[in-house]
Structure formats: structure tokens, C-alpha cells
Amino acid sequence: MHPAGHVEMFFSSGVFILDGGTSRQANRLLHLLQGAKIPVVPAALHNDAGVAGAAMVARASCASS
């Protein structure tokens, strides 16, 4: 089985997003997952994705109070 097949079986999602440090090195990794049946893309926000998500949760929490 192609390594991408293991990723697909484990996550069962419509898209696989490389985040954090892996998104910054996507050009080195994407070719390894070319056989995937789902799109594999680097995160647009790289390492800032977690911070942005936490800010969105905090904002929603404050708005509902």
C-alpha cells in the first residue's frame, strides 16, 4: 500500500492539511503523498493556525456571554 493510503485510512477526511513546521516544508513532503485519493495541502497560516483558532474560540465565547 502507498504511504498516502495509510494516511487516508487513519483520518478518513476530505482533505489532509499539513500544518505547523510541515506546512513550511510542504515542497519537500507533498511529492511523498502524491498517490493520495484526497487533496493534500499546506496550511495557509503555517504555525499561526493554532493561535488563530484559539482567538476565534475566545471571540465566540465572549460574544455568547
N, CA, C and O of each residue as an XYZ file, in Angstrom:
260
protein
N       0.841     -1.181      0.000
C       0.000      0.000      0.000
C       0.886      1.244      0.000
O       1.897      1.303      0.700
N       0.491      2.225     -0.790
C       1.201      3.508     -0.852
C       1.092      4.192      0.514
O       0.049      4.093      1.159
N       2.144      4.886      0.971
C       2.087      5.576      2.269
C       0.892      6.507      2.398
O       0.356      6.672      3.494
N       0.472      7.111      1.313
C      -0.687      8.002      1.358
C      -1.952      7.232      1.723
O      -2.861      7.792      2.335
N      -2.018      5.975      1.359
C      -3.174      5.149      1.696
C      -3.337      4.993      3.195
O      -4.460      4.986      3.699
N      -2.232      4.868      3.915
C      -2.294      4.768      5.374
C      -2.822      6.064      5.978
O      -3.591      6.032      6.938
N      -2.417      7.199      5.425
C      -2.911      8.491      5.900
C      -4.414      8.571      5.695
O      -5.143      8.997      6.592
N      -4.882      8.167      4.525
C      -6.309      8.223      4.221
C      -7.111      7.321      5.145
O      -8.175      7.719      5.619
N      -6.624      6.115      5.410
C      -7.344      5.181      6.282
C      -7.403      5.715      7.704
O      -8.419      5.558      8.382
N      -6.345      6.334      8.157
C      -6.284      6.812      9.535
C      -7.218      7.990      9.762
O      -7.901      8.048     10.785
N      -7.257      8.919      8.834
C      -8.015     10.148      9.055
C      -9.405     10.158      8.423
O     -10.296     10.821      8.955
N      -9.625      9.469      7.338
C     -10.921      9.424      6.652
C     -11.545     10.808      6.500
O     -12.683     11.021      6.918
N     -10.826     11.732      5.917
C     -11.352     13.080      5.734
C     -11.373     13.441      4.256
O     -10.912     12.676      3.409
N     -11.909     14.608      3.962
C     -11.981     15.065      2.581
C     -10.736     15.793      2.120
O     -10.519     15.972      0.921
N      -9.915     16.214      3.078
C      -8.673     16.911      2.752
C      -7.686     16.689      3.897
O      -8.085     16.608      5.059
N      -6.414     16.594      3.572
C      -5.366     16.434      4.579
C      -4.519     17.693      4.543
O      -3.944     18.026      3.506
N      -4.435     18.400      5.677
C      -3.717     19.671      5.740
C      -2.418     19.496      6.519
O      -2.429     19.058      7.669
N      -1.316     19.837      5.891
C      -0.020     19.831      6.563
C       0.084     21.140      7.332
O       0.013     22.214      6.735
N       0.251     21.064      8.653
C       0.283     22.299      9.430
C       1.616     22.471     10.134
O       2.494     21.612     10.053
N       1.752     23.590     10.825
C       2.966     23.871     11.578
C       4.206     23.837     10.708
O       4.210     24.339      9.583
N       5.250     23.241     11.239
C       6.523     23.156     10.525
C       6.434     22.368      9.235
O       7.174     22.640      8.289
N       5.526     21.381      9.183
C       5.391     20.603      7.954
C       4.835     21.454      6.818
O       5.154     21.211      5.654
N       4.004     22.453      7.139
C       3.468     23.306      6.071
C       4.559     24.170      5.472
O       4.516     24.503      4.288
N       5.532     24.533      6.285
C       6.646     25.345      5.777
C       7.586     24.511      4.898
O       8.306     25.056      4.061
N       7.575     23.203      5.090
C       8.415     22.297      4.309
C       7.594     21.490      3.306
O       8.034     20.439      2.840
N       6.405     21.982      2.978
C       5.491     21.237      2.102
C       6.138     20.844      0.781
O       5.875     19.760      0.261
N       6.978     21.710      0.235
C       7.603     21.389     -1.057
C       8.463     20.133     -0.964
O       8.696     19.467     -1.974
N       8.936     19.802      0.236
C       9.735     18.585      0.426
C       8.860     17.360      0.688
O       9.314     16.232      0.501
N       7.618     17.564      1.118
C       6.768     16.455      1.551
C       5.649     16.089      0.584
O       5.259     14.924      0.510
N       5.133     17.052     -0.147
C       3.959     16.796     -0.979
C       4.175     15.682     -1.996
O       3.248     14.921     -2.276
N       5.357     15.572     -2.543
C       5.595     14.526     -3.541
C       5.471     13.124     -2.931
O       5.188     12.162     -3.645
N       5.682     13.008     -1.612
C       5.555     11.712     -0.951
C       4.102     11.266     -0.832
O       3.824     10.079     -0.660
N       3.184     12.212     -0.923
C       1.762     11.913     -0.762
C       0.981     12.082     -2.062
O      -0.242     12.223     -2.032
N       1.667     12.071     -3.195
C       1.007     12.280     -4.482
C      -0.008     11.204     -4.826
O      -0.915     11.457     -5.618
N       0.113     10.019     -4.261
C      -0.822      8.943     -4.568
C      -2.097      8.998     -3.756
O      -2.941      8.110     -3.877
N      -2.255     10.011     -2.939
C      -3.434     10.120     -2.080
C      -4.691     10.348     -2.921
O      -4.647     11.009     -3.958
N      -5.805      9.794     -2.460
C      -7.087      9.980     -3.143
C      -7.768     11.262     -2.691
O      -8.763     11.681     -3.282
N      -7.243     11.879     -1.655
C      -7.782     13.144     -1.154
C      -6.736     14.231     -1.373
O      -5.547     13.927     -1.466
N      -7.156     15.495     -1.457
C      -6.179     16.575     -1.621
C      -5.290     16.703     -0.382
O      -5.766     16.574      0.746
N      -4.010     16.954     -0.597
C      -3.052     17.217      0.480
C      -2.516     18.615      0.234
O      -1.907     18.882     -0.802
N      -2.747     19.518      1.201
C      -2.371     20.921      1.020
C      -1.644     21.443      2.250
O      -1.883     20.959      3.356
N      -0.756     22.426      2.076
C      -0.124     23.054      3.238
C      -1.083     24.062      3.868
O      -1.870     24.693      3.162
N      -1.021     24.215      5.181
C      -1.848     25.195      5.880
C      -1.445     26.602      5.456
O      -0.259     26.921      5.372
N      -2.428     27.426      5.194
C      -2.145     28.795      4.750
C      -1.512     29.630      5.860
O      -0.725     30.533      5.578
N      -1.844     29.339      7.121
C      -1.346     30.139      8.236
C      -0.098     29.554      8.895
O       0.418     30.127      9.854
N       0.390     28.426      8.394
C       1.586     27.771      8.928
C       1.481     27.607     10.451
O       0.497     27.047     10.934
N       2.451     28.073     11.199
C       2.459     27.916     12.658
C       1.427     28.779     13.365
O       1.150     28.550     14.543
N       0.853     29.755     12.692
C      -0.111     30.649     13.322
C      -1.530     30.083     13.347
O      -2.424     30.703     13.924
N      -1.750     28.944     12.745
C      -3.103     28.382     12.680
C      -3.676     28.110     14.066
O      -4.851     28.391     14.304
N      -2.885     27.578     14.976
C      -3.365     27.299     16.332
C      -3.730     28.564     17.077
O      -4.730     28.595     17.795
N      -2.938     29.602     16.919
C      -3.210     30.886     17.562
C      -4.493     31.498     16.998
O      -5.321     32.020     17.744
N      -4.647     31.430     15.693
C      -5.843     31.979     15.057
C      -7.088     31.218     15.510
O      -8.126     31.828     15.769
N      -6.995     29.899     15.607
C      -8.129     29.096     16.079
C      -8.489     29.411     17.517
O      -9.669     29.510     17.852
N      -7.488     29.571     18.373
C      -7.748     29.922     19.773
C      -8.401     31.292     19.881
O      -9.294     31.488     20.706
N      -7.970     32.236     19.064
C      -8.569     33.568     19.071
C     -10.027     33.521     18.623
O     -10.867     34.240     19.165
N     -10.329     32.683     17.643
C     -11.705     32.554     17.171
C     -12.600     31.960     18.263
O     -13.736     32.399     18.442
N     -12.096     30.975     18.984
C     -12.871     30.367     20.072
C     -13.092     31.390     21.182
O     -14.200     31.499     21.708
N     -12.051     32.141     21.544
C     -12.171     33.154     22.583
C     -13.172     34.223     22.183
O     -13.976     34.663     23.005
N     -13.128     34.640     20.932
C     -14.069     35.664     20.459
C     -15.501     35.154     20.511
O     -16.401     35.872     20.948
N     -15.717     33.932     20.073
C     -17.062     33.355     20.105
C     -17.552     33.192     21.540
O     -18.735     33.382     21.823
N     -16.651     32.844     22.431
C     -17.014     32.681     23.834
C     -17.420     34.022     24.449
O     -18.392     34.091     25.201
N     -16.683     35.082     24.132
C     -17.001     36.420     24.650
C     -18.315     36.935     24.060
O     -19.088     37.604     24.746
N     -18.563     36.626     22.800
C     -19.780     37.097     22.133
C     -21.027     36.434     22.695
O     -22.103     37.031     22.707
N     -20.881     35.194     23.160
C     -22.060     34.479     23.666
C     -22.300     34.769     25.144
O     -23.296     34.305     25.701
N     -21.430     35.511     25.784
C     -21.603     35.833     27.211
C     -22.497     37.024     27.417
O     -22.742     37.422     28.555
